[in-house]
Amino acid sequence: MHNILFLGDSLTAGYGLKDAKTESLPALIQQRIHTANLAYHVINGGVSGDTTSGALYRLDYWINRPIAVFVLELGINDIIRGIPPQTTANNLQTIIDRVKQKHPGVKIALMGMEIPAFIPGAFAAQFKAIFRKLAETNNTAFVPFYLQDVAGIAHLNLPDRLHPNADGYKVIANNVWPVIKGLL
């Protein structure tokens, strides 16, 4: 049995869902793995509100076990807290480096994030660009926008309009599964 570790924030943890153990993205990916009869176990390392520096601080706990696939979904809370995009990029690179150092054969999938439309200007473009650059630099699998076809669509989000609901996560799983499946 091989482990797939999802390291992320509330969007990985399944914030606000009735049952994150069955409705979050890691749970939905585990269900697809079972259906495909693959020998992988998904670990949900999501913590609501987490930043890239917070995840870096807790990384050793999560990578202190065998990991075949590492899925990295972080960054939006950095922006909400006003952390510069370059700091976010540096933290994400450090996370990737440490995972590769601990698990040299690991396959990595990076989940790209975009800033909500209400935050204007160059800052949004700088933030969006860090994910593609990291994916190219590290030769990782890449989902350009984790919330593709979900962000801003009322019936796919919780009332806070920021976090996907169970139906929203099904859409995300449809977008992310082909990328993860390609690593298995």
C-alpha positions in Angstrom: 0.0 0.0 0.0 1.4 3.4 -1.1 0.6 6.7 0.6 -0.7 9.8 -1.2 -0.3 12.8 1.1 -2.5 15.9 0.5 -0.9 18.9 2.3 -3.1 22.0 2.3 -5.4 24.4 3.9 -9.2 24.4 4.4 -9.7 23.6 0.7 -7.9 20.3 1.4 -9.3 19.7 4.9 -12.9 20.0 3.7 -13.9 23.0 5.8 -17.6 23.4 6.3 -18.6 20.0 4.9 -21.1 17.8 6.7 -18.6 14.9 6.5 -15.1 15.8 5.4 -14.1 12.2 5.8 -16.3 11.3 2.8 -16.8 14.6 1.0 -13.4 16.4 0.9 -11.2 16.2 -2.1 -8.8 13.7 -0.5 -11.8 11.5 0.4 -13.2 11.6 -3.2 -9.8 10.7 -4.6 -9.6 7.8 -2.2 -13.0 6.6 -3.4 -11.8 6.8 -7.0 -8.7 4.8 -6.0 -10.9 2.1 -4.5 -13.1 2.0 -7.6 -9.9 1.6 -9.8 -8.7 -1.1 -7.4 -5.3 0.7 -6.9 -3.1 0.1 -3.8 -3.0 3.6 -2.5 -4.0 5.2 0.8 -4.9 8.9 0.9 -3.9 11.0 3.8 -5.6 14.3 4.4 -3.0 16.7 5.8 -5.3 19.8 5.4 -5.6 22.3 8.2 -8.1 25.2 7.9 -6.5 28.6 7.8 -3.0 27.2 7.2 -0.4 29.3 5.4 2.7 28.1 3.6 4.8 29.0 6.6 2.4 27.1 8.9 2.6 24.0 6.6 6.4 24.3 6.5 6.4 24.2 10.3 4.3 21.0 10.5 5.8 19.3 7.4 8.1 16.9 9.3 5.1 15.3 11.0 3.5 14.5 7.7 6.5 13.4 5.7 7.8 11.1 8.5 6.1 8.2 6.8 6.5 6.6 3.3 4.9 8.9 0.6 4.6 7.8 -3.0 2.6 10.9 -4.2 2.6 14.4 -2.6 -0.3 16.8 -3.5 0.4 20.4 -2.5 -2.5 22.9 -2.2 -1.5 26.0 -0.3 -1.2 29.8 -0.8 -4.6 31.5 -0.6 -4.3 32.2 3.1 -0.9 33.8 2.5 -2.6 36.3 0.2 -5.5 36.9 2.7 -2.9 37.7 5.3 -0.9 40.0 3.0 2.2 37.8 2.7 4.2 38.8 -0.4 3.9 36.3 -3.4 7.7 35.8 -3.3 7.5 34.6 0.3 4.8 32.2 -0.6 6.8 31.0 -3.6 9.9 30.5 -1.4 7.9 28.6 1.2 6.3 26.3 -1.4 9.7 25.7 -2.9 11.2 24.8 0.5 8.3 22.4 1.1 8.9 20.7 -2.3 12.6 20.5 -1.6 12.1 18.9 1.8 9.6 16.4 0.5 12.0 15.4 -2.3 14.9 15.2 0.1 13.0 12.9 2.5 11.4 10.9 -0.3 13.6 11.0 -3.5 11.2 9.0 -5.6 8.1 10.9 -4.7 5.8 12.2 -7.4 4.4 15.7 -6.8 1.2 17.4 -8.0 1.0 21.1 -7.4 -2.5 22.7 -7.2 -2.5 26.2 -8.6 -4.5 29.0 -7.0 -5.8 32.3 -8.2 -6.8 35.4 -6.3 -10.5 36.2 -6.2 -11.5 38.9 -8.7 -12.2 41.5 -6.0 -8.4 41.8 -5.3 -7.1 43.9 -8.3 -3.9 44.4 -10.2 -0.4 43.2 -10.5 -0.5 41.5 -7.1 -3.0 39.0 -8.4 -0.9 38.3 -11.5 2.3 37.8 -9.5 0.5 35.4 -7.2 -1.0 33.3 -10.0 2.3 33.1 -11.8 4.2 31.5 -8.8 2.4 28.2 -9.2 3.1 27.7 -12.9 6.8 28.7 -12.3 7.1 26.3 -9.4 5.5 23.4 -11.4 7.9 24.1 -14.3 11.0 24.5 -12.1 10.3 21.3 -10.2 8.8 19.3 -13.1 5.7 18.5 -11.1 2.2 17.5 -12.3 0.1 20.7 -12.2 -3.5 21.8 -11.9 -3.5 25.5 -13.0 -6.5 26.5 -10.9 -7.7 24.2 -8.1 -11.1 25.8 -7.9 -11.7 25.8 -11.7 -15.4 25.6 -12.5 -16.3 26.1 -8.8 -15.0 29.5 -7.7 -17.8 32.1 -7.9 -20.5 29.6 -8.7 -23.0 30.0 -5.9 -24.6 26.5 -5.9 -21.1 24.8 -5.7 -20.0 26.8 -2.6 -20.8 27.2 1.0 -22.7 30.4 2.0 -19.4 32.1 2.7 -18.8 31.9 -1.1 -15.2 31.0 -0.5 -15.3 27.3 0.3 -16.7 24.5 -2.0 -19.7 22.5 -0.8 -19.9 18.7 -1.4 -21.1 19.2 -5.0 -18.2 21.7 -5.6 -15.7 19.1 -4.4 -17.1 16.6 -6.9 -16.3 19.1 -9.7 -12.8 19.6 -8.3 -12.3 15.9 -8.1 -13.2 15.6 -11.8 -10.6 18.2 -12.6 -7.8 16.8 -10.3 -8.3 13.1 -10.6 -6.8 12.8 -14.1 -3.6 14.6 -12.9 -3.3 12.4 -9.8 -4.2 9.2 -11.7 -1.4 10.0 -14.1 1.1 9.8 -11.2 -0.1 6.4 -10.0 
